[in-house]
Amino acid sequence: MTVGAFPQSAFLARRQRVMDSIGDGVMVLPAAPTLFRAGDSALSYRPDSELFYLTGFIEPDAVLVLRGFAKERRSVLFSRPRDPDAERWTGPRAGPEQARAFVGVDEARSIDRLDQELAGLLEGADRVFFRLGKDARTELLVRSALQAARAKGARRGVGPRGVMDPGVILDELRLRKDPFEVEAIRAAARITVEGFRAAFAHTQAGMGEWEVQAELEAAFRRLGAAGPAFATIVGSGENGCVLHYVDNSRRMEDGDLVLIDAGAEAGMYSGDVSRTAPVSGRFSPEQREVYQVVERARRLALEAIRPGVRISEVHAEVVRSMVHGLCGLGVLSGAEEELLEAGACSAFFPHRTSHWLGLETHDVGDYAQAGESIKLEPGMVLTIEPGLYFAPGPESGAFEGIGIRVEDDVLVTKDGGEVLSAGLPTDPDEVASLIGTGSG
């Protein structure tokens, strides 16, 4: 049986790795809540990443219990019962029995039984892996179990005595993608690339940023994505200097740059790409100069990616390249080593080069452990996204109002880095050539 793009065996293997890691503990993972825009108007449901990672189950009102200490009922899934009246309004439900077969857990129960059964499932564990503040109902039950264990634990020596964040186990597992996850991210990146091509093909002076967003996101849906993985950024002119600009409300003008930062969500996994293009189809000399500095930094970062390299070293390579480029532009002056030590480029490059990518756009996983930056390993997926932003002000000089970011999604392999978004060019002339090709 398959669960989306994943075989059931993939989820079974992930749950087994968790069981091996929690020892005599128990892990409790509730589903994400249903969110509402207003009144009873529910937003499109997005399943919890951790619950999906271990089950593939995508319904709300569910709780997974994994019992590392137990010899039976080691995996129990609570889910909604079948309800024809409710299903008439919100669609079909799996029901516990179908959920059990679908997911492959040892036992499935109605979510209505959680109050009566969770405490018993926790008894015998030495600790509970549960994220506090995530689900009020389940948290109350976990707290009650802890109180009961404290009351009788001294006599009987059973029951959990503490709560730990599941991330101490799950974040490490999710940081290193298995082959099924890699293919899901590859698909999300491919759809993202095609969405950019569609958006740029219709871009021209006089269009609203929101119209470019509409072309991009319509392409995502046409190509099978659930929609955007995060709020799409379409920033033209000075808006390109606002890192997380999402209003997308300005009408673009001839001579503007437009910075698009967007990603499709496909099979629950995210793409995340940025490109900056001239609305007119031609870079001005100043725009091209800045673009070339950013593009050089991107290429150097990609060359640095290989197993064993610390992620901080990739960022350091980009910062060094940016300082050199800013000196070449005349924006910075002085000895480059001194400028590096002073963090002089942060006024124009204020963010990091990379973040992890996976089930979430800014995916889980440490960037440093025990005070040291972590080393890259095959199976990790990260972004490379250098950028320069010259916000309005005298310090920006001739480059005032120019904001450029070029971002790719990269899989670490045993041989280096594979650019999953390589189908979208980064060369300035090739990027410019994408503009307006389908708007006539």
N, C-alpha and C positions, 0 to 999 in steps of 0.2 A: 504494500500500500504506500502511496506517495502522499506527502503533505506539501501542497504547492510544488515547488521545484525540488523538494528534499524527500528522500526516502525515509520511511519511518525508522530505519536502522540508524540514520544520522542522529535523530533525537534520542534514541535508546543509548547510543554510544556517549552522547553528551551527559545524559543523566547518570550513566555509570561512572563517568569521570568525576561528577559531583559527589556521588556516593563514596567513591574512593577518597575524596578529599575531606569530607565532613566527619569522618570517624564515627564516634558515637553521638554525633549531633543530628539535628533535624533541620531541614530547610523548608520555609513556608513562603510561597510566592503567590500573591494575589494578582488578579487581572487588573489592568488599568480601569479607572472609573469611566463611566459615560459622562461626557461633558455636554453642557447645554449652552447654546448661544443666548437664548432668552426663553423664559417660560419653559414649555415642554418641547421646544425645538432643539433636538439633539444635533450636535455636530457629528460629522463623519467619524466613526469609531476607529481609533488607532490602537491595536493591541499592545500590551506591555511587552517590551523587548526581551526581558529576562524570561518571562513565561513562554513567549514564543520560541526563544532559543532552546528551551528544554522540552517543548511539547509540540510546537507547530499549531497549537490551539489558538483560535482567534476570536472566541466569544467573550463578552464581558461577564461579570459575576461568576468568576471561576477562581479557584484556589488550588494550587499544587502543593502537596506535602511529600517531601522526600525524607525517608527515615534510614539514616546510615547505620543505626544500631540494630535494626529489626531483622528478623529472619523471615518474616512474612509481612504482607501489606507494606512493602518497602516504598511503593509509589502509589499515592492516592490522589485522584483528581476530583474535586467538587465542581459541579457545573449546574447550569440551569436545567430544570426538568422540562419536558415537553409541555406546551400549553397552547392549544389551538387558538384560543381567543387572543393571547398575546402575540402569537406568530402571525395572526392575520394583520396586525399593525406593523410589526417590526421584522418579519421574516422568519424563516424556519430556524429551529434550534436542533442541535445534535441530540440532546438528552444524554444522561449519564451512560447508558449502555453503548450507544453509538460512539460517544466520546472515548470510552474505554478502548473500543476496537480501533478507533481512529488514531489515538495517541499511543496505545500500547502500554498503558499503566496496569499495575496489579489490580487496582480496584477503582471504581468510579462511583461517586455518591452524589445525591442531589445537594445543591448548595444550601438548601433549607436545613440540612443535617449538620452543617458546620458548627453551629453553636453547641450541639450536644456531643459532637465527636472529636473536635480538635484537641481538647485537653487530654483525652485518652491517647490520641496519636502522639502527643508530645511526651507523655510519661515514659520514662526510660531513657530519654535523651539527656546528655550532659549540658547542652547549650542549644539555643535556637538561632538559626540564621534567618533574620527577618529585618526588613528595612523600616525603621520607625518613622512615622509620619506619612506613610504611603497609603495605607488603607485603614480607616478608623475602626471599622467593625472587626477586622481580623486582628488588629493591634490590641483591641480590648480583650479579645480571647487569649492572645499570647500573654498579655500582662496577667490575666487571671490565672493562667497555668503556672506562671512564674511564682505568683503569690502562694498558690496551693503547694507548689514544690518546696517553697521555703518553709511553709508551715509543717510539712510532714517529712521533708527530706532528711532532717537530722535523725529521725527514728528509722526510716526505711531506706535511706540512701538512694532514692530514686527521684527523677524529675529534673528538669533543666534549672540551672542557677543563673544563667546570663544570656544576653542577646548580642549577636554579632551581625555586622552588615554582610549580606550575601555577596557584596562586591569583592570581598577579600578572596573569594574563590571564583566567582563568575567573571569578574573583570579580566583576570589573567587568562581564563579560557577564551573569552570573546576577543581578546587582543590578537590571538593567533588564529587566523581564519582557516577552516577546513576547506577542502576542494569545492564542496557544495556552496559554501558562502562566497568563495572567490567567484564562482560562476554567476551568482546572484548579483554581486557588485559589478561584475563585468557587464551584465545585462543592463543594470541601472546606468552605468557610465555610457553605454552605447546609446541608450534612449536619450540621455542627457545631451550627448553630442548632436544627435539628430534634431532635438528640440532647439538647440542653439542655431543650427543651420537654417531651420525654418524661420526662426525669429529674425536672424540677420537678413535673410532673403527678402523680408517685407519691411525692413527698416529704411526709413527715409526722413529727411527734414520735414517737419510739420506734424509728424506722428506724435501721439502721446506715449509716454513711457508705459502707460497701462495697456496700450495696444500691442506693444512689443511683448509685454508679459502675457497677454492673451494668446498671441501666436505661439509663444514658447510652451505654455502650459497645455494648449490644445494639442500640440504635437506630442507632448508627453502622454496624454490620454489616448490619442490615436494609436500610439505605438505600444500600448499595453501597460503603462505605468498607472499606479493608483492615483497619481497626482504629484505635486511638488513635495520634495522631502523636507523643505523648510520654506520660509517666506521668500519669494523670489525678489531679488534686487535688480532693478533696472534704473541705474543712475546716470543721467546725462548732465553735461556741463559740470557745474560745481557740486551737484549731487553725487558725482563719482568720487568725491573726496570724503563722503560720509560713509564710514565703514559698513554700517548695518542700516543703510537707507532702504526703507520698504514702502514709502508712500507711493512711489511710482506715479506721480501726479503731474509732472511737468511735461510740457510739449517741447520736443526736441527741435533744435535750430541748426541751420547749416553752419558747419565749422565746429560743432560739438563733438566730443567723444561720448560714447555710451558704454558704461561698464555694466555687464550682466554677470551676476553671481547666482547660479541656480543649480538645482539637481533634481532628477526624477527619483521617486521611490518605486522600486519594482521588486516584487516578492519580499517586501518588508525591508529591503536593503537600499542604501542611499548612494546616489552619485552627487558630486559637488565640484562644479567647474566654474571658472571665471574667465571671461575674455573681455577685452576692451577694444572697441572698433570706432573708426571715424564715421559719423552719421552721413557725411557727404561722400564716403568712399575714398577719401584722401586724407592722410595725416598731414598736419602742418609741420614745418621743420621742428618746432619746439616739442610738439606731441611725439614725433618720431624719435627725437633724442631721448626723451624720458622712457618711451616704450623700449628702446634698445637696451637701456640700463636694466630695466625689469626683466627683459627676456634673457639677457646674459646671466643674471642671477638665477633665473629658473633653470637654465641649462647646467650651470655649475652645480646646483643642488641635485639635479638628477644624476649627474656624474658621480656625486659623492655617495649615493645610496647603494649600499651593499651590506650583506650580513657582517655583523661585528662593529659597524660604525655606530657611534652614539648619535641619537637624534639631535642632541645639542650641537654636535659637530656639523651636521647639515645646516642648521640655522646659522652657525658661526660663519660658514662658507658664504651664505647669502649676505649676511651683514657686511662681511669684508668686501664682497663685490659691490654692494650698495654704496659703501663709503667711497670706494674707488670711483664709481660712476658719478656720485654727487660732486666729487671734486672735479671730475671731468666736465660736469655741467656748470661749474662755477658756483654751485649752491653752498658747498663747504670749501673751506680753505684751511691749510695747515698740514702737519705731518699726519699721514693716514693712521699710523699706530696710535698716536695720541687721540685722534678722533674716535678710533675704535674703543679705546679705554674710557673715553668720556661719554660713549653712547650717543654720539652726535647725530647719527642718522635716524634716531627714534622719533624725531619731530616729523619726519617724512615717511618713515616705515615703522609704525607704532605697534605692529602685531607680530606674532610668531610666524615662522615659515610653514608650519605643519600642524595638523591635528589628525587623530585617528579617524578612520571611516569604516562604517559597517552598518549594523542595524540602526544606528543613529548617526546623524551627520557629524556631530562631534562625539565620536564613539568613546566608550569606556576604555580604561587602561591607563596605568601610570606612565608619566613621562620621565620620572626619576624615582629611584628606590635607594634607601639608605644614603641619601645625599648625592647620589651619582645618577647622571642621565643614563637611561636604559639603552642597551645596544639593539640595533635592528636585527630581526630574524626573519627567515622565509615565512611567508604567510601573513605578515603584518601588512596592513593597507593604510596609507596615509596620503594626505594632500601635500602638494608643493605649491605655495601661493605667495610669492613675493609681490610687493606692491609699493608704489610711491604715490603720495597724495600731497598736492600743493594747495592747501586751503587758502582762501582769500586772505591776503595780508602782505605787507612789504617784504617779509622774509622769503616769499615764494618767487619774487622777481618776475622774469619773463615767463615763468611756468605757472603763474597764478591760475587756479581753477582747474588744473590738469590732475586727474586721478586715474591711475592705471593699475590694474591687477591682472595677473595671468596665473591661472590655477589649473593644475592637473591632478588626477587620481592615480596613485602609484602603488603597485603591488611589489613588495620585497620578495625577490626570488634568490635562489642560490647563486645566481650569476650577477645580480645587481638589482635594478629596478625596472619593472615593466609598466609603461604608461598606459593605463586602461582607457584614457580619454584621448589617445593619440590620433583618433580620427578627426579631431578638430584642430586646424593648424594654429600655430603660434607665431609664425613669421609675419611681420607687420604687413607686407604686401599681400600675402595670402589671406590674412584676416580681412584686410580692406576689400579684397575681391569678393567676399561673401555678401557684402552690403547691397541691398536693393535688387538682387538678381531675380526675385520673384514678385516684385511689387508693381510691375507694370501691367 
